[in-house]
């Protein structure tokens, strides 16, 4: 079980790098709603939605391609240098073209022109850091990865607090000081992106030694293989991002202008509560992705992949029920303004959707290790089409509820499709009975707690306790072998 101990150790550290920054980012929800009217908060949310889409495009699947060929090529330095040169060249080209046509780009994306340069520079800095971060993961350096990721968000959050809360007070108290010189009224959105820009620049600086190689060489044949491998991943990534953030863009287009940004604000704020499942699934994926590739040639890897998925479902089912049970408490910690709580009924739907997405990531091992990444693109496109269609037809009548149901339908469909094709091309002996049991009980108990008992903390806690006892009885021996070191093997 030493492999699984190592896997869960790395997953914990990667999770720390992901969970703690995102947990800290919850502070920004009450901060933004305090210093900005709902319309401005909605505008920030829309810009970040475009950020997510362009991040995927500028990466064009090179991160996953890097893992694929870093573990299979004899000359790893060549893989690193080819990846760095490729992303460096495309990032430079994007920055140049985007700056030349910034007004047209702002109009196309419906972004105020005063913010477009911030967006371009932040996107460029983040793109340049893709390979260095992937290299840390490939070399199994989770601690350094975590430190830099957490530092990035800490700087970002600190600057947000300074610019949005402290600077106005300092400028008012000391009208002749430097604080008055740098303070501008009605500049909150720009301050947010300035904070992001500084944090991204600092992150790239800290990753600087990753660009120092014994020699740089660009292998055109290797690059061609990496691009062919990565482009379907990019398409899948765009489709994933559409599922995750495009609903905000569609809400802004399909709802009446007078209420659109307010509704986006409510939906986005309550969406934050469901982020716990997303964080868990993301941390798990960061831990298992290198594991998938590095052990694909070992004896009977399918058995290990099946066990990993079983563990994910067990832990994910507990988390699903726990978040739903304590949703009313969480909203008071995360979404401090009660004007946003109207959208709370979408929370269980989004959490379940994120759970399905996490299972899909585990199931997707079959097309990654068999170089059939095009299936990932096909499945993701199906999910994106479902998202767009449901949002388009139902947003005008049921608003953000359409977005929540679209997300759940899309991710559940992707999960089912991946299992179906995986069984054909790379059979993995999943324990479907166990997976179905845990998911089913967790979903039923969550529905009872939230919709039947109306979030009653005592009823929900009782259901959670019953579920935990079931998990303890069925999984104790297995989890003990994973998390408790075998003293005999340590000596």
C-alpha positions as CSV (number, residue, x, y, z in Angstrom):
1,X,0.0,0.0,0.0
2,X,3.1,2.3,-0.1
3,X,2.1,3.6,-3.5
4,X,-1.3,4.7,-2.1
5,X,0.3,6.3,0.9
6,X,2.5,8.4,-1.3
7,X,-0.5,9.2,-3.5
8,X,-2.6,10.5,-0.6
9,X,0.4,12.4,0.8
10,X,0.9,14.3,-2.5
11,X,-2.9,14.8,-2.8
12,X,-3.0,16.3,0.6
13,X,-0.1,18.8,-0.2
14,X,-1.6,19.7,-3.6
15,X,-4.9,20.0,-1.9
16,X,-3.4,22.4,0.6
17,X,-2.1,24.5,-2.3
18,X,-5.6,24.6,-3.7
19,X,-7.9,24.6,-0.7
20,X,-6.2,27.1,1.5
21,X,-6.0,29.8,-1.2
22,X,-9.5,29.3,-2.3
23,X,-10.7,29.3,1.3
24,X,-8.9,32.6,1.8
25,X,-10.6,33.9,-1.4
26,X,-13.9,33.5,0.4
27,X,-12.9,36.7,2.2
28,X,-13.2,38.5,-1.1
29,X,-16.9,37.8,-1.4
30,X,-18.0,40.0,1.5
31,X,-15.2,42.4,0.7
32,X,-16.3,43.0,-2.9
33,X,-20.0,43.3,-2.0
34,X,-19.1,45.8,0.8
35,X,-17.1,48.2,-1.4
36,X,-18.9,47.7,-4.8
37,X,-22.5,47.8,-5.8
38,X,-24.0,44.6,-7.2
39,X,-23.5,45.8,-10.8
40,X,-19.8,46.2,-10.3
41,X,-19.5,42.8,-8.6
42,X,-21.3,41.2,-11.5
43,X,-18.9,42.9,-13.9
44,X,-15.9,41.5,-12.1
45,X,-17.5,38.0,-12.1
46,X,-18.0,38.2,-15.9
47,X,-14.4,39.3,-16.5
48,X,-13.1,36.4,-14.5
49,X,-15.3,34.1,-16.5
50,X,-13.5,35.3,-19.7
51,X,-10.2,34.8,-17.8
52,X,-11.0,31.1,-17.3
53,X,-11.8,30.6,-21.0
54,X,-8.6,32.3,-22.3
55,X,-6.4,30.5,-19.8
56,X,-7.4,27.3,-21.4
57,X,-6.8,28.6,-24.9
58,X,-3.4,30.0,-24.1
59,X,-2.3,26.7,-22.6
60,X,-3.6,24.7,-25.6
61,X,-3.2,21.4,-23.7
62,X,0.5,21.7,-23.2
63,X,0.4,20.9,-19.5
64,X,-1.1,17.5,-20.0
65,X,1.1,16.9,-23.1
66,X,4.1,17.8,-20.9
67,X,3.2,15.0,-18.4
68,X,2.6,12.6,-21.2
69,X,6.0,13.0,-22.9
70,X,8.1,13.9,-19.8
71,X,7.4,10.4,-18.5
72,X,8.0,8.7,-21.9
73,X,10.9,10.5,-23.5
74,X,14.5,9.6,-22.7
75,X,15.6,13.2,-23.0
76,X,13.5,15.1,-20.5
77,X,15.4,18.3,-20.8
78,X,14.3,18.4,-24.5
79,X,10.7,18.1,-23.4
80,X,11.0,21.0,-21.0
81,X,12.8,23.3,-23.4
82,X,10.5,22.5,-26.3
83,X,7.4,23.2,-24.0
84,X,8.9,26.5,-22.7
85,X,9.8,27.8,-26.2
86,X,6.4,26.8,-27.6
87,X,4.4,28.5,-24.8
88,X,6.8,31.5,-24.7
89,X,6.3,32.1,-28.5
90,X,2.5,31.8,-28.5
91,X,2.2,34.0,-25.4
92,X,4.3,36.7,-27.0
93,X,2.2,36.5,-30.2
94,X,-1.1,36.7,-28.2
95,X,0.1,39.7,-26.2
96,X,1.2,41.6,-29.3
97,X,-2.0,41.0,-31.2
98,X,-4.2,41.6,-28.2
99,X,-2.6,44.9,-27.5
100,X,-2.8,46.0,-31.1
101,X,-6.5,45.2,-31.2
102,X,-7.4,45.8,-27.6
103,X,-10.4,48.1,-28.3
104,X,-11.9,45.5,-30.7
105,X,-11.2,42.7,-28.1
106,X,-12.9,44.7,-25.3
107,X,-15.9,45.3,-27.5
108,X,-16.1,41.6,-28.5
109,X,-15.9,40.4,-24.9
110,X,-18.2,43.2,-23.6
111,X,-15.4,44.4,-21.2
112,X,-14.8,48.0,-20.4
113,X,-11.8,49.2,-22.3
114,X,-10.1,50.6,-19.2
115,X,-9.7,47.0,-17.9
116,X,-8.6,45.2,-21.1
117,X,-4.9,45.8,-20.7
118,X,-4.9,44.3,-17.2
119,X,-6.6,41.3,-18.6
120,X,-4.0,40.8,-21.4
121,X,-1.0,41.1,-19.1
122,X,-2.4,38.8,-16.4
123,X,-3.2,36.2,-19.0
124,X,0.3,36.4,-20.4
125,X,2.0,36.0,-17.1
126,X,-0.2,33.1,-16.1
127,X,0.5,31.3,-19.4
128,X,4.3,31.6,-19.0
129,X,4.0,29.9,-15.6
130,X,2.2,26.8,-16.9
131,X,5.3,24.7,-17.8
132,X,7.2,25.6,-14.6
133,X,4.3,24.5,-12.4
134,X,3.9,21.3,-14.4
135,X,7.6,20.6,-14.1
136,X,7.3,20.9,-10.3
137,X,4.5,18.3,-10.3
138,X,6.3,16.0,-12.7
139,X,9.4,16.0,-10.5
140,X,7.2,15.4,-7.4
141,X,7.9,18.7,-5.7
142,X,4.5,19.3,-4.1
143,X,5.8,21.4,-1.2
144,X,7.4,24.0,-3.4
145,X,4.3,23.9,-5.7
146,X,2.1,24.6,-2.6
147,X,4.3,27.4,-1.2
148,X,4.3,29.3,-4.5
149,X,0.6,28.8,-5.1
150,X,-0.4,29.9,-1.6
151,X,2.0,32.9,-1.7
152,X,0.4,34.0,-5.0
153,X,-3.1,34.1,-3.5
154,X,-1.8,35.6,-0.2
155,X,-0.2,38.5,-2.0
156,X,-3.4,38.9,-4.2
157,X,-5.6,38.9,-1.1
158,X,-3.4,41.2,0.8
159,X,-3.3,43.8,-2.0
160,X,-7.1,43.6,-2.4
161,X,-7.5,44.3,1.3
162,X,-5.0,47.2,1.1
163,X,-6.4,48.8,-2.0
164,X,-10.1,48.4,-1.2
165,X,-10.2,48.8,2.6
166,X,-7.0,50.4,3.9
167,X,-6.1,52.8,1.2
168,X,-9.3,54.9,1.2
169,X,-9.0,55.3,5.0
170,X,-5.3,56.2,4.8
171,X,-5.9,58.7,2.0
172,X,-8.7,60.3,4.0
173,X,-6.8,60.5,7.2
174,X,-3.5,61.8,5.6
175,X,-4.5,64.1,2.6
176,X,-0.9,65.2,2.1
177,X,0.6,61.7,2.1
178,X,1.6,59.3,-0.7
179,X,-1.6,57.4,0.0
180,X,-3.7,60.3,-1.3
181,X,-1.5,60.4,-4.4
182,X,-2.1,56.7,-5.3
183,X,-5.8,56.6,-4.3
184,X,-8.4,57.0,-6.9
185,X,-12.2,57.1,-6.3
186,X,-14.4,54.7,-8.2
187,X,-11.3,52.7,-9.1
188,X,-12.2,49.5,-7.2
189,X,-12.4,47.1,-10.2
190,X,-9.0,48.4,-11.5
191,X,-7.5,47.8,-8.0
192,X,-8.7,44.2,-8.1
193,X,-6.9,43.5,-11.4
194,X,-3.8,45.5,-10.3
195,X,-3.6,43.1,-7.3
196,X,-3.9,40.1,-9.6
197,X,-1.3,41.4,-11.9
198,X,1.3,42.0,-9.2
199,X,0.7,38.5,-7.7
200,X,1.0,36.9,-11.1
201,X,4.3,38.8,-11.8
202,X,5.7,37.7,-8.4
203,X,4.8,34.1,-9.1
204,X,6.6,34.1,-12.4
205,X,9.6,35.6,-10.7
206,X,9.7,32.9,-8.1
207,X,9.5,30.3,-10.9
208,X,12.4,32.0,-12.7
209,X,15.0,29.2,-12.1
210,X,12.7,26.8,-14.0
211,X,13.7,28.7,-17.2
212,X,17.4,28.1,-16.6
213,X,18.3,24.9,-18.5
214,X,21.7,23.4,-19.4
215,X,20.7,24.0,-23.0
216,X,17.7,25.0,-25.0
217,X,16.6,23.0,-28.0
218,X,13.3,23.0,-30.0
219,X,12.5,19.5,-31.2
220,X,9.9,20.1,-34.0
221,X,8.9,16.4,-34.2
222,X,8.4,16.3,-30.5
223,X,6.5,19.6,-30.5
224,X,4.2,18.3,-33.3
225,X,3.4,15.2,-31.2
226,X,2.7,17.3,-28.1
227,X,0.4,19.7,-30.0
228,X,-1.5,16.8,-31.5
229,X,-1.8,15.3,-28.1
230,X,-2.7,18.6,-26.4
231,X,-5.2,20.1,-28.8
232,X,-8.0,17.7,-28.0
233,X,-7.2,18.4,-24.3
234,X,-7.6,22.1,-25.1
235,X,-11.0,21.5,-26.7
236,X,-12.0,19.5,-23.7
237,X,-10.7,22.2,-21.4
238,X,-12.7,24.9,-23.3
239,X,-15.8,22.7,-23.0
240,X,-15.1,22.2,-19.3
241,X,-14.7,25.9,-18.8
242,X,-18.0,26.5,-20.7
243,X,-19.7,24.2,-18.2
244,X,-18.1,26.0,-15.3
245,X,-18.3,29.7,-16.1
246,X,-20.2,30.3,-19.4
247,X,-23.5,30.3,-17.5
248,X,-22.6,33.8,-16.1
249,X,-22.1,35.1,-19.6
250,X,-25.4,33.6,-20.8
251,X,-27.2,35.0,-17.7
252,X,-25.9,38.4,-18.6
253,X,-27.2,38.1,-22.2
254,X,-30.5,36.3,-21.6
255,X,-31.9,38.0,-18.5
256,X,-33.3,41.5,-18.6
257,X,-30.5,44.0,-18.3
258,X,-32.1,45.6,-15.2
259,X,-31.6,42.5,-13.1
260,X,-29.0,40.4,-14.9
261,X,-25.9,41.5,-13.0
262,X,-27.7,41.3,-9.7
263,X,-28.9,37.7,-10.4
264,X,-25.3,36.8,-11.5
265,X,-24.0,38.2,-8.2
266,X,-26.5,36.1,-6.1
267,X,-25.8,32.9,-8.1
268,X,-22.0,33.4,-8.0
269,X,-21.9,34.1,-4.3
270,X,-23.9,31.0,-3.4
271,X,-21.9,29.0,-5.9
272,X,-18.9,29.6,-3.6
273,X,-20.4,27.3,-1.0
274,X,-20.3,24.4,-3.5
275,X,-16.6,25.1,-4.0
276,X,-15.7,22.7,-1.3
277,X,-16.5,19.7,-3.6
278,X,-14.6,21.4,-6.4
279,X,-11.6,21.9,-4.2
280,X,-11.6,18.3,-3.1
281,X,-12.0,17.0,-6.7
282,X,-9.3,19.4,-8.0
283,X,-6.8,18.4,-5.3
284,X,-7.4,14.7,-5.9
285,X,-6.9,15.2,-9.7
286,X,-3.6,17.0,-9.1
287,X,-2.4,14.1,-7.0
288,X,-3.6,11.3,-9.3
289,X,-2.7,12.7,-12.8
290,X,1.1,12.1,-12.5
291,X,0.3,8.8,-10.8
292,X,-1.8,7.7,-13.8
293,X,1.0,8.2,-16.2
294,X,3.9,7.0,-14.1
295,X,2.2,3.7,-13.3
296,X,0.5,3.0,-16.7
297,X,3.2,0.5,-17.6
298,X,3.2,-1.3,-14.2
299,X,1.6,-4.7,-13.7
300,X,-2.2,-4.6,-13.7
301,X,-2.6,-0.8,-13.3
302,X,-6.3,-1.1,-13.9
303,X,-6.7,-2.6,-10.4
304,X,-5.0,0.4,-8.8
305,X,-7.1,2.9,-10.9
306,X,-10.3,1.2,-9.7
307,X,-9.2,1.4,-6.1
308,X,-8.4,5.1,-6.5
309,X,-11.9,5.8,-7.9
310,X,-13.5,3.8,-5.0
311,X,-11.6,6.0,-2.5
312,X,-12.7,9.1,-4.2
313,X,-16.3,8.2,-4.2
314,X,-16.2,7.2,-0.5
315,X,-14.6,10.5,0.5
316,X,-16.7,12.6,-2.0
317,X,-19.9,11.1,-0.7
318,X,-19.1,12.1,2.9
319,X,-18.1,15.6,1.7
320,X,-21.3,16.0,-0.3
321,X,-23.5,15.2,2.6
322,X,-21.5,17.3,5.1
323,X,-21.6,20.4,3.0
324,X,-25.3,20.1,2.4
325,X,-26.0,19.5,6.1
326,X,-24.0,22.5,7.2
327,X,-25.0,24.8,4.2
328,X,-26.9,27.2,6.4
329,X,-23.9,27.7,8.7
330,X,-21.5,28.0,5.8
331,X,-23.5,30.7,4.1
332,X,-23.1,32.9,7.2
333,X,-19.4,32.5,7.1
334,X,-18.9,32.8,3.3
335,X,-21.8,34.9,2.0
336,X,-22.3,37.5,4.7
337,X,-24.8,39.7,2.9
338,X,-28.3,38.1,3.2
339,X,-29.4,39.7,0.0
340,X,-27.5,36.9,-1.8
341,X,-29.1,34.0,0.1
342,X,-32.1,33.8,-2.3
343,X,-30.0,31.6,-4.5
344,X,-29.2,29.0,-1.7
345,X,-31.4,26.3,-3.3
346,X,-28.9,25.8,-6.1
347,X,-26.2,24.7,-3.7
348,X,-27.0,21.0,-3.4
349,X,-27.4,20.8,-7.2
350,X,-24.0,22.4,-7.8
351,X,-22.3,20.2,-5.2
352,X,-23.7,17.1,-6.8
353,X,-22.6,18.3,-10.2
354,X,-19.1,18.9,-8.9
355,X,-19.1,15.4,-7.5
356,X,-20.0,13.9,-10.9
357,X,-17.2,16.0,-12.4
358,X,-14.7,14.6,-9.9
359,X,-15.7,11.0,-10.8
360,X,-15.4,11.9,-14.4
361,X,-11.8,13.0,-13.9
362,X,-11.1,9.6,-12.3
363,X,-12.7,7.7,-15.1
364,X,-10.9,9.7,-17.7
365,X,-7.6,7.8,-17.1
366,X,-8.5,5.4,-19.9
367,X,-8.2,7.9,-22.7
368,X,-5.2,9.6,-21.2
369,X,-3.0,6.5,-20.8
370,X,-4.1,5.1,-24.2
371,X,-3.5,8.4,-26.1
372,X,-7.2,8.6,-27.1
373,X,-7.5,12.2,-25.8
374,X,-9.9,13.0,-28.7
375,X,-12.6,11.1,-26.7
376,X,-12.1,13.6,-23.9
377,X,-12.8,16.3,-26.4
378,X,-15.8,14.6,-27.7
379,X,-17.3,13.9,-24.3
380,X,-16.6,17.5,-23.1
381,X,-18.2,18.9,-26.3
382,X,-21.3,16.9,-25.5
383,X,-21.3,18.5,-22.0
384,X,-20.8,22.0,-23.3
385,X,-23.7,21.6,-25.8
386,X,-25.9,20.4,-23.0
387,X,-24.9,23.4,-20.9
388,X,-25.5,25.9,-23.7
389,X,-28.8,24.4,-24.8
390,X,-30.4,24.2,-21.3
391,X,-29.2,27.6,-20.4
392,X,-30.4,29.1,-23.6
393,X,-33.9,27.7,-23.4
394,X,-34.6,27.9,-19.7
395,X,-32.7,31.0,-18.3
396,X,-35.5,33.3,-19.6
397,X,-38.1,31.4,-17.5
398,X,-36.2,30.1,-14.4
399,X,-33.1,32.2,-14.3
400,X,-30.0,30.8,-12.6
401,X,-31.8,27.6,-11.7
402,X,-31.4,26.7,-15.3
403,X,-27.7,27.2,-15.0
404,X,-27.5,24.9,-11.9
405,X,-29.5,22.1,-13.6
406,X,-27.5,22.5,-16.8
407,X,-24.3,22.0,-14.9
408,X,-25.5,18.9,-13.2
409,X,-26.9,17.4,-16.4
410,X,-23.7,18.1,-18.3
411,X,-21.3,16.6,-15.7
412,X,-23.5,13.6,-15.1
413,X,-23.7,12.9,-18.8
414,X,-19.9,13.2,-19.2
415,X,-19.4,10.8,-16.3
416,X,-21.7,8.2,-17.9
417,X,-20.2,8.6,-21.4
418,X,-16.7,8.3,-20.1
419,X,-17.6,5.1,-18.2
420,X,-19.3,3.7,-21.3
421,X,-16.4,4.2,-23.7
422,X,-13.7,3.3,-21.1
423,X,-15.3,-0.1,-20.6
424,X,-14.9,-0.7,-24.4
425,X,-11.3,0.6,-24.9
426,X,-9.6,0.1,-21.5
427,X,-11.7,-2.0,-19.1
428,X,-11.2,-1.1,-15.4
429,X,-12.8,-3.3,-12.8
430,X,-14.8,-0.6,-10.9
431,X,-16.9,-1.7,-8.0
432,X,-20.1,-0.3,-9.4
433,X,-22.2,-1.8,-6.6
434,X,-20.1,0.0,-3.9
435,X,-20.0,3.3,-5.9
436,X,-23.7,3.3,-6.5
437,X,-24.4,2.5,-2.9
438,X,-22.3,5.4,-1.5
439,X,-23.5,7.9,-4.0
440,X,-27.2,6.9,-3.7
441,X,-27.2,7.0,0.1
442,X,-25.4,10.4,0.1
443,X,-27.8,11.9,-2.4
444,X,-30.9,10.7,-0.6
445,X,-29.7,11.9,2.8
446,X,-28.7,15.2,1.3
447,X,-32.1,15.7,-0.2
448,X,-33.8,14.8,3.0
449,X,-31.6,17.2,5.0
450,X,-31.9,20.2,2.7
451,X,-35.4,19.9,1.1
452,X,-37.5,17.8,3.5
453,X,-36.0,18.9,6.9
454,X,-35.4,22.4,5.5
455,X,-31.7,22.5,6.7
456,X,-32.5,21.5,10.3
457,X,-29.1,21.1,11.8
458,X,-30.1,18.3,14.2
459,X,-31.8,16.2,11.6
460,X,-29.0,16.7,9.1
461,X,-26.3,15.9,11.7
462,X,-28.1,12.7,12.6
463,X,-28.1,11.6,8.9
464,X,-24.5,12.5,8.5
465,X,-23.6,10.5,11.7
466,X,-25.5,7.5,10.3
467,X,-23.6,7.7,7.0
468,X,-20.2,8.1,8.7
469,X,-20.9,4.9,10.8
470,X,-21.8,3.0,7.6
471,X,-18.5,4.2,6.0
472,X,-16.6,3.3,9.1
473,X,-18.0,-0.2,9.2
474,X,-17.4,-0.9,5.5
475,X,-14.1,0.9,4.9
476,X,-12.2,1.0,8.1
477,X,-9.7,-1.8,7.3
478,X,-8.9,-0.3,3.9
479,X,-8.5,3.3,5.0
480,X,-6.4,2.1,7.9
481,X,-3.9,0.5,5.5
482,X,-3.7,3.7,3.5
483,X,-3.4,6.3,6.2
484,X,-1.6,4.4,9.0
485,X,2.0,3.6,8.3
486,X,3.0,-0.1,8.6
487,X,5.6,0.0,11.3
488,X,7.1,-3.3,10.1
489,X,7.8,-1.9,6.7
490,X,9.4,1.2,8.1
491,X,12.2,-0.7,9.7
